[in-house]
Amino acid sequence: MSIYPKNFRYTREHEWVRVDGNTVTIGITDHAQQELGDIVFVDLPKTGTRVEQGGTLGSVESVKAVSDVYAPVSGEVIEINQALATAPEKLNADPHGEAWLVKMRLSATKELERLLSAADYQAYIGAEK
């Protein structure tokens, strides 16, 4: 059974996107949180920030490293997950659910076509090991 929701799209940098109309929710994948280890801090942009696809969206700090989070699509940040400010470890427990990072207003729906399906992402991380 896949731990990667089929209705999400994925990047090779280990972010996921859930689309709801012209709003997207973005987070890091289970694979990313496993590679990082215990997450201790999350740095997210302010609401209203405009980000281009591939641009830096923030960072996640673990006991091992600091890793940038890249925007899978272009848009404007409309909400950040405030719960991660006081409980960044939620990313280790529920990366595809409660521990989403930001919600953005999507500005270029065509960019979604460049992202990986759940099956393609699983094949990619399988080949990466």
Secondary structure, DSSP 8 states (H G I E B T S, - for coil): --SS-TTEEE-TTSEEEEEETTEEEEEE-HHHHHHH-SEEEEE---TT-EE-TTSEEEEEEESS-EEEEE-SS-EEEEEE-THHHH-TTHHHH-TTTTT--EEEEES-GGGGGGSB-HHHHHHHHHHH-
